Amino acid sequence: MKNTMTSDKTKVIESSEKDETIPTEMKAWEVVKPGPLDANPSPLKFTTKPVPTPKRGEVLVHIIACGVCHTDLHVTEGDLPVHQEHVTPGHEIVGKVVKNGPGTSRFELGDRIGVPWLRWTCGVCEYCRAGKENLCPNSLYTGWDHDGGYAEYVTVPEGFAYRIPERFDSMTAAPLLCAGIIGYRAFERANVPAGGRLGLYGFGGSAHLTAQLAMAQGIEVHVLTRGKDARKFALELGAASANGAYDLPPVKLDSAIIYAPVGDIVPKALEALKPGGTLAMAGIHSTDIPQLTYTEHIFHEKNLTSVESNTRRDGEEFLTLADRLNIHPEIHEYPLAKADEALKYVAAGDIKGACVLRVSEG
């Protein structure tokens, strides 16, 4: 906005920005009642919702693209407890700022930003003060605690949004905002040594980005996953080997990451590690881990760890690396109206890259 004064000293406000016309209602998906995707009636409903109004510290985003994450499946099918009734899933969101709420100053109207899984943390608990905001017990999440990106508009606290590197178009950028960021945190938690060998169990949206990140840094990647198409895709990307999820890799691994939400894989992955190796579990949900044998699975100072969300610093670091190393998601495009079909493709577990909903042009 620009302020000018007339000759009679009456203040006149001239707008230097053209506001987008914002409707009162939007198309959106909602989880009516969590349950299996193939249930009748479906747990998902394509409906009309009011366009949200940004609160203090928030901005309103007109969504261009939203990635389809396995966590959306957990929210829809009830693997995760309900945090908001009739929630709209989706947390890999790219769009343009169309309205600023009170007290905001970070973004201009028209700026392209990313809206991630981590929506808000308290900033005052012991974990936030220690730089571990991903462990904040008061944290809130997009598409779980608050309506997400399977819709035309979404709000986000301005301090938890990301600027999108110019290298990436909006569709390509969407999977970076969770699959990429969580994959990066898992990669860091797995303690992969320089020039080491990394095993990836499951090869969907997150793993195929982690593989690119690892190989760009000289790490040998071995993929273990159930899908034949996914194994073929892994080899096309440059993986040293690709085998079944319960197979042993052809060499011992320094580190491994499990993306598949299947606890039965844990003993096999631990068995595949070298002495001193680390296994990181990257998912927010997993089936139970069967009994482990100390000598076979844990001895020789092997490490088992998990990944809980991410910090904003993780996100900034990963997006910088993705830009520098030209990490390029492989995407399958779906219209917003077919989000349920995209989720079913993710659930099938033989995906080549990531699914992304095109919500609007931009």
Secondary structure, 3 states (H helix, E strand, C coil): CEEEECCCCCEEEECCCCCCCCCCEEEEEEECCCCCCCCCCCCEEEEEEECCCCCCCEEEEEEEEEEECHHHHHHHHCCCCCCCCCCCCCCEEEEEEEEECCCCCCCCCCCEEEECCEEECCCCCHHHHCCCHHHCCCCEEECCCECCCCECEEEEEHHHCEECCCCCCHHHHHHHHCHHHHHHHHHHHCCCCCCCEEEEECCCHHHHHHHHHHHCCCCEEEEECCCHHHHHHHHHHCCCEEECCCCCCCCCEEEEEECCCCCCHHHHHHHCEEEEEEEEECCCCCCCCCCCCHHHHHCCCCEEEECCCCCHHHHHHHHHHHHHHCCCCCEEEEEHHHHHHHHHHHHHCCCCCEEEEECCCC
